[in-house]
Amino acid sequence: MTQVYNFSAGPAVLPKEVLKQAADEMLDWHGSGMSVMEMSHRGKEFISIYEAAERDLRDLLDVPANYKVLFLQGGGIGENAIVPMNLVGRKTQPAVVDFIHTGSWSGKSIKEAKKYCTVNVAASSEKQKFSAIPPRDTWKLSKDAAYVHVCTNETIDGVEFQYTPDVNADTGNAPLVADMSSHILSRPVDVSKYGVIFGGAQKNIGPAGVTLAIIREDLIGHALSICPSAFDWKLVAENHSMYNTPPTYAIYIAGLVFQWLKKQGGIAAMEQRNIAKAALLYDYLDSTGFYRNDIAKDCRSRMNVPFFLNDESLNDAFLAGAKERGLLQLKGHKSVGGMRASIYNAMPFEGVQALVDYLKDFEKKSG
Ligand SMILES: *Cc1c(COP(=O)(O)O)cnc(C)c1O
């Protein structure tokens, strides 16, 4: 098989070992005679897969006992509606929700939330073209916000929070809600500092179709009456994510990824690798006048690295040459342009090395 490195932002690269195991188990899972896709979600085989996945995820992220782990459908975009529908009911209506606008994805969250609450954009880096995260001491948080929403890794713009913002003092204990779709499991996180963490799986967890939500228990049970039952966290939690049929195969693959992460040494070990991978790429981009990354150094994403060729007329030649070398899906998001390398957990160091080698060679040839 051809060796390629896939830099897609999502759906994205999965660990080879996981794909291989899934292939081996495709027709007959553990002697059951069935594929996981064919199993009842209420049968003992799938329940054992589900329980192992939840247990391994709790271990990896050290999820405190007073948090529920839900496997939902709807993706990150679905959560943009599901979160307000479940949280604003704790306040008198219309409730205020604070948002930190750091890029495309928090922008989408803001737009959707306006259907359910009064939005206060407490800080925005839009004027800086999302090249930095507004410093915490500039945020204008509301006194009585239902919650504060942050996107801790902006997949399109390439900015990442390098710390967990403390919002308690200004807001009177508003829970912090984080869209971690594109960097969950890439670095340790203190779950107890968040009210809700959510993420679609197809960036750093598994295949598209399953959405993870980690929710502090006291925030469950306040859904608005308009909230669809399948997205009411209380119903979903009471039914162990099986109020409706969950995306069983996606949960199974996510579970294999969790086992793989444990074998790699867990999240702290992954973080060290991710730091090394990101440093290799950013250091090279910073060292030449041929390419550039425009993000402030203290908020550069370790997962999604947008970059530009200073001579944009070379873009097509750059992408064609990359493809020839098996370096795939490097084209930047259409709203930003240029290139983007997504280097999630499953991207090996060698893949980033191969990209940097190509960057050098292309520069030599064309510069
Ligand atoms: C990809 C992404 C989403 C959207 O995910 P969907 O599964 O398409 O709904 C939301 N937030 C972030 C940060 C993302 O990277």
PDBQT file of the ligand as one rigid body, heavy atoms in Angstrom, charges set to zero:
ROOT
HETATM    1  C1  LIG A 401     -15.399  20.581  12.885  1.00  0.00    +0.000 C 
HETATM    2  C2  LIG A 401     -15.795  21.463  14.001  1.00  0.00    +0.000 A 
HETATM    3  C3  LIG A 401     -17.145  21.685  14.343  1.00  0.00    +0.000 A 
HETATM    4  C4  LIG A 401     -18.300  21.143  13.529  1.00  0.00    +0.000 C 
HETATM    5  O1  LIG A 401     -18.432  19.817  13.519  1.00  0.00    +0.000 OA
HETATM    6  P1  LIG A 401     -19.636  19.117  12.706  1.00  0.00    +0.000 P 
HETATM    7  O2  LIG A 401     -19.436  17.700  13.050  1.00  0.00    +0.000 OA
HETATM    8  O3  LIG A 401     -19.463  19.426  11.266  1.00  0.00    +0.000 OA
HETATM    9  O4  LIG A 401     -20.907  19.653  13.234  1.00  0.00    +0.000 OA
HETATM   10  C5  LIG A 401     -17.422  22.489  15.420  1.00  0.00    +0.000 A 
HETATM   11  N1  LIG A 401     -16.451  23.057  16.143  1.00  0.00    +0.000 NA
HETATM   12  C6  LIG A 401     -15.138  22.881  15.845  1.00  0.00    +0.000 A 
HETATM   13  C7  LIG A 401     -14.107  23.529  16.688  1.00  0.00    +0.000 C 
HETATM   14  C8  LIG A 401     -14.775  22.076  14.767  1.00  0.00    +0.000 A 
HETATM   15  O5  LIG A 401     -13.482  21.893  14.470  1.00  0.00    +0.000 OA
ENDROOT
TORSDOF 0
